[in-house]
Amino acid sequence: MSILSKIFGDANQKYLNGVKPIVEKINALEGGFLKLSDEELKNKTKDFKKRLSTGETLDDILPEAFVTVRETARRTLGQRHFDVQLIGGLAFHQGKIAQMATGEGKTLTATLPAYLNALDSRVHIVTVNDYLARRDTVWMGQIYDFLGLSVGCINSDGSY
């Protein structure tokens, strides 16, 4: 460990410590969202958009939006975001780079900030791999479709 790290601490650990309360809040909200009907869960999108129009920020609604996506993924895909994926989603939302190894669920992770940011703007997820773009449009698109958002795919040749 370098002298600077001893004095100032590890930047990654500081980041993890900083987002830990948000992850804990998301986890605390999960139980209540498990009880929602499909219709109540779908209506969260309208509720979030209304809250944003009355002055709340994306960061204000982030924990609820993330747990909404987590529960929707569980219902539509049979997959539940792990805490490491919540942390990755927070990093993406904050414009940071999150290094995740193969198999850690980057595709599922991206649904969290994509949904949140789509509530008040358009979101584009870019990959240079046409196969993955088409696959993920269908696969992860189930989450967005359930929550009332539209999804499209533009291939590298410009086709849809």
Secondary structure, 3 states (H helix, E strand, C coil): CCHHHHHHCCHHHHHHHHHHHHHHHHHHHHHHHHCCCHHHHHCHHHHHHHHHHCCCCHHHHHHHHHHHHHHHHHHHHCCCCCHHHHHHHHHHHCCCCCCCCCCCCHHHHHHHHHHHHHCCCCCCCCCCCHHHHHHHHHHCHHHHHHCCCCCCCCCCCCCC
